[in-house]
Amino acid sequence: ELRARLLLRQDDDDLRGAPRHRQTPVAEPRAQVAWILTEASTPFLNGIWFFGKLERKGLRAASGALLWLVYLPTRILYSPLTAYAIVQNWPTFAMMPPGLTGCLLVMLVFATIMNYFWFYKISLGLHLGLLKALGKLSKEA
């Protein structure tokens, strides 16, 4: 059962009035690691730009293929898993301030839409690159 935990560290007092730290979803290390893994595609995106400027077509193409391979699990598959984790942990999210919960949900929807849009563009670029490499597309396209 997936129980990804996502959000803040809250302070509250124990029975004696001394402050104690209680982890809520974002402070949990698994959530932090999962979040940073979504950025695993960034070096390949930078590689496309960098190798393009250096006119190293082979390395640029390799970066593009690796970008597609890494983007799929870290961006495309992770978004629905995040939504699932929120639903599974809704009682925890319901205890957070409504503005924060709303902001997180809006950000998740926006990021998911953008990730799917860019995955389409990346897939299209990979497809066109493969067609060029196979000689089925003219060099001008």
Long-range contacts (C-beta under 8 A, 24 or more apart in sequence): 1-88, 2-81, 2-84, 2-85, 2-88, 3-85, 3-88, 3-89, 4-30, 4-31, 4-34, 4-81, 4-82, 4-84, 4-85, 4-89, 5-30, 5-31, 5-85, 5-89, 5-92, 6-31, 6-82, 6-85, 6-86, 6-89, 6-93, 6-104, 7-31, 7-92, 7-93, 7-96, 7-100, 7-104, 8-96, 8-100, 24-92, 24-95, 24-96, 25-89, 25-92, 25-93, 34-78, 37-74, 37-78, 38-74, 38-75, 38-78, 39-74, 40-70, 40-74, 41-67, 41-70, 41-71, 41-74, 41-75, 44-70, 61-129, 61-133, 64-122, 64-125, 64-126, 64-129, 65-126, 67-122, 68-122, 68-123, 68-126, 71-115, 71-118, 71-119, 71-122, 72-119, 75-115, 75-118, 75-119, 76-115, 76-116, 76-119, 79-108, 79-111, 79-112, 79-115, 79-116, 80-112, 82-108, 83-108, 83-112
